Amino acid sequence: MIKTGDVIKAVNTKLKNNFKDHKVCSADIRKKVEPGSFYVEWPTPVLDGTQDFRHEEGMIRVVYFPKDDLNNRIEFMEMQIALYEAFFDILWIDEEFAIPVNDLTFEESDGALIMNFDYEIFQEIEEDGELMKNIEVGVKI
């Protein structure tokens, strides 16, 4: 079953593969982040569904801290294009499961470039027969 942690791992892997010269941080953003690095965060996802069907949706935020705090306009423009090309279309979570990424938004805040995208995961929950072992039928003789 695919969960938010799997989506985060796929995002981190894509960043590491496409931006080999940049560090991907997962530590607390309040700690000192190195210039030229990425920080990935994910606000709490929304989970719902039924016993047979699972639905999860949320947002992924990738924050890029420029190498030069004062002269970063061209760096932001180039990084925005590179992030767009890396993430737009499909994000493969594993060999069999992918999620569409069709709406990337970018903004600048507090000297950082921020890319956001929403994700949704729909999964049918497969019965594995484990619950059937615990069923007891009461028969009066």
C-alpha positions in Angstrom: 0.0 0.0 0.0 1.4 3.4 -1.0 1.5 6.1 1.7 2.7 9.7 2.1 6.2 8.5 3.1 6.5 6.7 -0.2 5.6 9.9 -2.1 8.2 11.8 -0.1 10.9 9.2 -0.9 10.0 9.5 -4.6 10.3 13.3 -4.4 13.7 13.1 -2.6 15.0 10.5 -5.1 13.9 12.7 -8.1 15.6 15.7 -6.5 18.8 13.7 -5.8 18.9 12.2 -9.4 18.1 15.5 -11.2 20.1 17.9 -9.0 23.3 16.0 -8.1 25.1 19.2 -7.1 22.5 20.1 -4.5 21.8 18.7 -1.0 18.3 17.5 -0.1 17.6 18.2 3.5 14.9 16.5 5.7 15.9 18.1 9.0 13.9 20.7 10.7 13.7 23.8 8.4 14.3 26.1 11.4 17.8 24.7 11.6 20.4 26.3 9.4 20.0 25.1 5.8 22.9 25.2 3.5 22.8 27.6 0.5 22.0 25.8 -2.7 20.0 23.0 -1.0 16.5 21.7 -1.1 14.1 21.2 1.8 11.0 19.0 1.3 8.0 19.3 3.6 4.5 17.9 3.6 1.7 19.4 5.6 -0.5 16.7 7.2 -2.4 14.8 4.5 -6.1 14.1 4.5 -7.1 10.4 4.8 -10.5 9.0 4.1 -12.2 6.0 2.4 -14.0 2.8 3.3 -12.9 -0.6 4.4 -12.4 -1.5 0.8 -11.0 1.7 -0.6 -8.4 4.2 0.6 -8.1 7.8 -0.4 -5.2 10.1 0.6 -4.6 13.6 -0.6 -2.1 16.3 0.4 0.5 18.8 -0.7 4.2 18.5 -1.3 6.3 21.6 -0.9 9.9 21.8 -2.2 11.9 24.8 -0.9 15.1 25.8 -2.7 17.6 28.0 -0.9 19.8 30.0 -3.4 23.5 29.9 -3.4 23.6 33.7 -3.4 21.1 35.4 -1.1 21.5 38.8 -2.7 21.8 38.0 -6.4 19.5 35.2 -7.1 17.0 36.2 -9.8 18.6 34.2 -12.7 19.3 31.3 -10.3 15.6 31.2 -9.3 14.5 31.4 -13.0 16.8 28.6 -14.0 15.9 26.5 -10.9 12.1 27.0 -11.6 12.5 25.8 -15.1 14.6 22.8 -14.0 12.1 21.8 -11.3 9.2 22.2 -13.7 10.9 19.9 -16.2 11.8 17.3 -13.5 8.4 17.1 -11.8 5.7 18.0 -14.4 3.6 15.1 -15.8 4.1 11.9 -13.7 5.9 11.1 -10.4 6.7 7.4 -10.2 6.4 6.2 -6.6 7.6 2.6 -7.4 7.8 0.4 -10.6 4.0 0.0 -10.6 2.5 3.1 -9.0 2.6 6.7 -10.3 0.7 9.9 -9.5 0.0 12.7 -11.9 1.6 16.1 -11.3 -0.2 18.6 -13.4 -0.3 21.7 -11.4 3.0 23.0 -10.2 3.0 26.4 -8.5 6.0 28.5 -7.7 6.5 31.5 -5.4 9.3 33.3 -3.7 9.2 33.8 0.0 11.8 34.9 2.6 14.6 34.6 0.0 13.7 31.0 -1.1 12.0 29.6 -4.1 9.0 27.4 -3.2 7.4 24.8 -5.5 4.1 23.3 -4.4 2.0 20.5 -5.9 -1.0 18.5 -4.7 -1.2 14.8 -4.9 -4.0 12.2 -4.5 -3.7 8.5 -4.0 -6.7 6.2 -4.6 -6.2 2.5 -3.7 -8.3 -0.5 -3.5 -7.6 -2.5 -0.3 -7.0 -6.1 -1.2 -8.2 -8.8 1.1 -5.5 -11.2 2.1 -7.6 -13.7 3.9 -6.1 -13.0 7.3 -9.4 -11.8 8.7 -11.1 -15.0 7.7 -9.0 -17.0 10.1 -10.6 -15.2 13.0 -14.3 -15.9 12.1 -16.1 -18.3 14.3 -19.5 -19.6 13.5 -21.7 -20.5 16.4 -23.8 -23.7 15.6 -26.2 -25.1 18.2 -26.6 -28.9 18.0 
